[in-house]
Amino acid sequence: MRAAELRRAVAAAKDTASSLALPADEAVVLHDSNKLTLRLLPCDVLARVAPAAHQVARFEVELALRLAEAGCPVAALEPRVEPRVHERDGFVVTLWTYHDPFRTVSPADYAYALKRLHAGMRTLDVPAPHCTDRVEQARRLVADRDRTPALAEADRELLGDTLRSLRRAIAGRGGAEQLLHGEPHPGNVLSTRTGPLFVDLETCCRGPVEFDLAHAPEEAGGHYPGVDQDLLRACRTLVLAMITAWRWDRDDRFPDGRRLGTEGLGRIRAARECNVTFLR
């Protein structure tokens, strides 16, 4: 968030907590991107804050409650207040249990936690877009020269072709599909004393479990039973292409995003040269 927006978002979180009898004299910024994540003290609550015009906080809260009831490893909402979305000064604020970082999540624990999450998600009937819809959004971004003006034409063609061909290949693959987290990368996994917990459920979509696993550390793929390794390799390249596309958006605010976008193009090119991007 820009500086002025950041100050307002922090104030909205502190005021929301204080109005609920949760003392919040201090706010420590834990993550700042399209959504702000704060640790509020001394109440020791984790607050997530987003502009009200660009949020799906109600969906996230409702899904978190249903997944928790199903025994899934997801972060819990703050138990001292009603589990709902709070609106203040143009922002939506949700309050969650804060966990001190515990230790690095091993690939085996990562895969086991993701498998438990997927098992719980299979019990829910929740409307969600298909994962390939998000791929198409990335492809349209790449095709829009006004939104990605710094992207060289050769790189634009590489990204567009990768997104288009892999989207088509995965959509036509068949096989089992289900509700997914959508972005279960390490930044969306909390390491706690009771095990890994997944956060940031707003990206939920439907698709093969390999799409979720493509966001996890590569070693985790060997610990998730029944994985289609060809599909997983294709999904890894597809996810890399999506992330790379977002880094070239002229409005992207991800820290050091342009460097990451350049590195992503190099990795995609290398994968194409090794012929590992397409399904057999």
C-alpha angles and dihedrals in degrees: 000000000000116000098259092045090047092055092050092047092051091048090049091053094046093046092048093052093045091051087057093052092258106131109229110175093146135038122197115198109229099170134003121192130103085331127037119227117198139178108220118208145239088009088054097220128148112230126194116199129188136165108272092231094060109040145099095194096139091055090049094050094047092047093047090053093049093046091049089052088052090055096251122156097252131136115267127234116245105282096207094070138039111284101243145109117275122206123207134157095345095314135101116223128196124185124216140176111274119226125194111232108266113183141314113293111242119228090247093052090045092054093045092051092048090049090053091049091051092048091055093045090056089064093058129083100210124155110236137156121258116260089242089063088067089048089055090051089055091047092053089050091054091048092052106086092187092059095041103034096152095056111107115232095244090051091045089055092047093051095042094049093047093050094044098046096043093045089054093045095049094043090053096044096090120200132113120333131181146158110306137191089238099211110029093160120148091268088063095050122085118207107218137166089257093051138271117332125195122227137180101053096174092100095062114146140153127260144095118325088241089072090061093041089054088070093054126085108286094244091061090070091071092057099050109090122231097015120161098229094197090053091046092054091050091048091051091056091043093052090047090053092050093050091046091052092054091052090061094054107117089225095050112127099182110137111261088356098155092055090049090048091053092048090049092055090052092051092048091050091050091049091050091050090052090049094233099123099078131068119245 
